[in-house]
């Protein structure tokens, strides 16, 4: 599945399309330490930088820096769980801008 996606964006010939997102495991563990959280919803979103450049509501394609993921905790009643005055976890790094130095045939094409 990963190789198919990378082939579809011609990742061997460009360095602008999104390949992956990374999140700090300790940050995620701390966020999920709230026992009220029963599910996690992961949503696509435009980055604040993209929006602030006047692009609210405009398609962003696959361009790195324009798209992000938002992680939201949900309780047993289907409500969002607020943590430390924050609703969501949005501290992720994007590849190809900030790629981990991982040697894996799954991440290359």
Secondary structure, 3 states (H helix, E strand, C coil): CHHHHHHHCCCCCCCCECCEEEECHHHHHHHCCCCCCCEEEEEEEECHHHHHHHHCCCCCCCECCCEEEEEEEECCCCCECCECCECEECCEEEECCCCCCCCCHHHCC
